[in-house]
Amino acid sequence: MTSSPPEATTIGAAPAIAAATATGAASVPVAPTAPAPIAPSAATAPGTAAAEVHELLGFPVEDPALSLPDTAQKLLEAARRLLLAGGFDALRLDAIAAEAGKNKASIKYYFGNKDGLILAILDSLDYDDCLALAEHTRGTTGDERLQRYIGGQTRLAADADGFLVFFDLLPYAIRDERLRQRVAALYEWYYKMNVEWLGLAERVRPENRERYIGFVSLMVAVVDGLALQAALRPKGFELERSFAALEFFLKRCLSDFLDSLDEPEGVPSN
């Protein structure tokens, strides 16, 4: 029986690894320091109202992807390659091990089982791009921030390989309760990232939080829906035209719409 290295630890922000240890797999050895969080602005310094909002929404946002050991990284990369080449049916443990040049037991050691590996794949999707967009939009306001937001969303939707992996896993995840909950949690994270990208965190309060989540969930649906259409029509669908239309509407309507979200429930808008 393989034992975990004495220095092994787990990071609570990584549900894939938490799930693996819950099923009896060895703890995954990770780097002693987690990735640095996005630094809060002066407006969100501890003790400010904005800091309370960031806490409410789960900010500051840290990259939840683990600093995995080399073997685990190779297994993840192999699984993604197989998904891209052959879809979900190609995601067999023996095939993953062979593609990675590792033994099959290493999958159990690092991820617990196939579901643990799928969780890790889901956790690895788009985080770098999402955090880069948060950095790119920070410190900007008005039309400049909106333009950067739209540009970042366009790039996310254009990640054909990432969305193909996601669309391959999604039907399986929806039918598995644990995976479904994990994907739902990922969407909650995307909602929070949209709040950050648009610079709305200081406007969000406990009493209007759900209304803001309703808005940013629509923005997430736009990216998912356009990415799906681009996957169906890879040579004839122009993402830029669709996002240009979205930018047109947001520039003209967003300010008034956000004011309506800030009004107390039951108070009619002017």
C-alpha positions in Angstrom: 0.0 0.0 0.0 1.4 3.4 -1.0 1.6 5.9 1.8 1.5 9.6 1.5 4.7 11.5 1.8 5.2 12.9 5.3 5.1 16.5 4.2 1.9 16.1 2.3 -1.0 18.5 2.8 -4.2 19.6 1.2 -5.7 22.9 0.4 -9.3 23.4 1.4 -10.1 25.6 -1.6 -9.5 22.6 -3.9 -12.7 20.5 -3.8 -11.3 17.9 -6.2 -8.5 17.0 -3.7 -10.9 17.2 -0.8 -13.2 14.7 -2.6 -10.3 12.4 -3.2 -9.2 12.3 0.4 -12.8 11.7 1.4 -12.8 8.5 -0.7 -9.6 7.3 1.0 -7.0 8.5 -1.5 -3.7 9.7 -0.2 -3.4 13.5 0.4 -1.8 15.3 -2.6 1.6 16.8 -2.0 1.4 20.4 -2.9 3.8 23.4 -2.9 4.0 25.0 0.6 2.7 28.3 -0.6 -0.6 28.8 -2.5 -0.8 31.2 -5.5 -0.9 34.8 -4.4 -4.4 36.3 -4.2 -5.5 39.3 -6.2 -4.5 42.2 -4.1 -7.4 44.3 -2.9 -7.5 48.0 -3.9 -7.3 50.7 -1.3 -11.0 51.0 -1.4 -11.3 47.4 -0.3 -8.8 47.7 2.6 -9.8 45.9 5.8 -12.4 47.8 7.8 -14.0 49.5 4.8 -17.5 48.9 3.6 -16.2 47.6 0.3 -14.1 45.0 2.2 -17.3 43.7 3.8 -18.8 43.4 0.4 -15.8 41.5 -0.9 -16.1 39.2 2.0 -19.8 38.7 1.2 -19.0 37.7 -2.3 -15.9 35.6 -1.5 -13.2 38.2 -2.4 -10.3 38.6 -2.6 -10.3 35.9 -5.2 -7.5 33.4 -5.1 -6.7 31.0 -7.9 -8.2 27.7 -6.6 -6.1 25.6 -8.9 -3.5 23.6 -6.9 0.2 23.6 -7.5 0.1 20.0 -8.3 3.1 17.6 -8.4 4.5 16.8 -11.8 2.8 13.4 -12.1 -0.6 14.8 -11.2 -0.2 17.6 -13.8 0.7 15.1 -16.4 -2.4 13.0 -15.6 -4.6 16.1 -15.9 -3.1 17.1 -19.2 -3.4 13.6 -20.6 -7.1 13.5 -19.6 -7.7 16.8 -21.3 -6.0 15.6 -24.5 -8.1 12.5 -24.5 -11.3 14.5 -23.9 -10.5 16.8 -26.8 -9.6 13.9 -29.1 -12.4 11.4 -28.3 -15.0 12.9 -26.0 -16.1 11.6 -22.7 -16.0 7.9 -23.8 -12.2 8.3 -24.3 -11.8 9.2 -20.6 -10.8 5.7 -19.4 -8.3 5.3 -16.5 -6.1 2.9 -18.4 -6.0 5.2 -21.4 -5.2 8.3 -19.2 -2.4 6.5 -17.5 -1.0 5.3 -20.9 -1.3 8.8 -22.4 0.5 10.3 -19.4 3.2 7.6 -19.3 2.3 6.8 -15.7 0.8 3.8 -14.0 -2.9 3.5 -13.4 -2.5 3.4 -9.6 -1.2 7.0 -9.7 -4.7 8.2 -10.6 -6.1 6.7 -7.5 -3.2 8.1 -5.4 -3.6 11.7 -6.6 -7.3 11.9 -7.4 -9.1 9.0 -5.6 -11.1 7.8 -8.6 -12.3 8.9 -12.0 -14.8 11.4 -10.4 -11.9 13.0 -8.5 -10.0 13.4 -11.7 -13.1 15.0 -13.4 -13.4 17.4 -10.5 -9.8 18.4 -10.9 -10.3 18.9 -14.7 -13.3 21.1 -14.0 -11.4 23.1 -11.4 -8.6 23.8 -13.9 -10.8 25.4 -16.6 -10.3 29.1 -17.3 -9.0 30.2 -13.9 -5.8 31.8 -15.3 -7.8 33.7 -17.9 -10.4 34.8 -15.3 -7.8 36.1 -13.0 -5.9 37.8 -15.8 -9.2 39.6 -16.7 -9.6 40.7 -13.1 -6.1 42.2 -13.2 -6.7 43.8 -16.6 -10.0 45.6 -15.5 -8.8 46.7 -12.1 -8.3 50.4 -11.7 -10.4 51.3 -14.8 -13.8 52.8 -14.9 -16.6 53.7 -17.3 -16.3 52.9 -21.0 -12.7 51.8 -20.7 -13.6 49.2 -18.1 -16.6 48.0 -20.1 -14.5 47.7 -23.2 -11.9 45.6 -21.4 -14.7 43.5 -19.9 -16.2 42.8 -23.3 -12.7 42.0 -24.8 -12.1 39.6 -22.0 -15.4 37.9 -22.3 -14.8 37.5 -26.1 -11.5 35.8 -25.4 -13.1 33.5 -22.9 -15.9 32.5 -25.3 -13.2 31.9 -28.0 -11.5 29.2 -25.9 -12.8 26.5 -28.2 -10.8 23.7 -26.5 -11.7 24.7 -23.0 -15.4 24.8 -23.8 -15.2 21.6 -25.7 -13.8 19.9 -22.6 -16.5 21.6 -20.5 -19.4 20.6 -22.8 -18.1 17.0 -22.9 -18.1 16.8 -19.1 -21.3 18.7 -18.4 -24.0 16.0 -19.2 -22.1 13.6 -17.0 -21.8 16.1 -14.2 -25.5 17.1 -14.3 -26.4 13.5 -13.6 -24.0 13.0 -10.8 -25.0 14.8 -7.6 -21.5 15.5 -6.3 -20.3 16.7 -9.7 -23.4 18.7 -10.3 -22.8 20.6 -7.0 -19.2 21.2 -8.0 -20.2 22.7 -11.3 -22.9 24.8 -9.6 -20.1 26.1 -7.3 -18.0 26.9 -10.3 -20.8 29.0 -11.7 -21.1 30.9 -8.3 -17.4 31.7 -8.7 -18.0 33.0 -12.3 -20.8 35.2 -11.0 -18.4 36.7 -8.4 -15.7 37.2 -11.1 -18.2 39.1 -13.3 -19.0 41.4 -10.3 -15.2 41.9 -10.0 -14.6 42.5 -13.7 -17.4 45.1 -14.0 -16.3 46.9 -10.8 -19.6 46.3 -9.0 -18.4 44.9 -5.7 -18.9 48.2 -3.8 -22.5 48.4 -4.9 -23.5 44.9 -3.7 -25.2 44.7 -0.3 -26.9 41.8 1.4 -30.3 43.2 0.5 -29.6 43.5 -3.2 -27.1 40.7 -3.7 -29.5 38.3 -5.4 -30.5 41.0 -7.9 -26.9 41.5 -8.9 -26.4 37.7 -9.1 -29.4 37.6 -11.4 -27.7 40.2 -13.7 -24.2 38.5 -13.8 -25.7 35.1 -14.3 -27.1 36.5 -17.5 -23.7 37.6 -18.5 -22.3 34.1 -17.8 -25.1 32.7 -19.9 -24.2 35.0 -22.8 -20.6 33.6 -22.8 -21.7 30.0 -22.6 -24.4 30.4 -25.2 -22.1 32.2 -27.7 -19.3 29.6 -27.1 -21.8 26.8 -27.9 -22.9 28.5 -31.1 -19.2 29.1 -32.1 -18.5 25.3 -31.5 -21.5 24.4 -33.7 -20.5 26.8 -36.4 -16.7 27.1 -36.2 -16.2 28.6 -39.6 -19.3 30.8 -39.9 -19.9 32.3 -36.4 -18.4 35.6 -35.5 -18.1 36.1 -31.8 -16.9 39.7 -32.2 -20.2 40.8 -33.8 -22.3 39.4 -31.0 -20.1 40.9 -28.3 -20.1 44.3 -30.1 -23.9 44.2 -29.9 -23.7 43.4 -26.1 -21.2 46.3 -25.6 -23.6 48.7 -27.5 -26.5 47.8 -25.2 -24.4 47.8 -22.0 -23.0 51.3 -22.7 -26.5 52.7 -23.1 -28.4 50.8 -20.5 -26.1 49.5 -17.8 -25.9 52.6 -15.6 -29.7 53.0 -15.4 -30.2 49.2 -14.9 -27.7 49.2 -12.0 -29.4 52.1 -10.4 -32.6 50.0 -10.5 -30.9 47.2 -8.7 -29.9 49.5 -5.9 -33.5 50.6 -5.2 -35.4 48.9 -2.4 -37.7 46.1 -3.3 -41.2 47.3 -4.2 -40.1 50.9 -5.1 -41.0 51.7 -8.7 -38.3 53.0 -11.0 -38.6 56.4 -12.5 
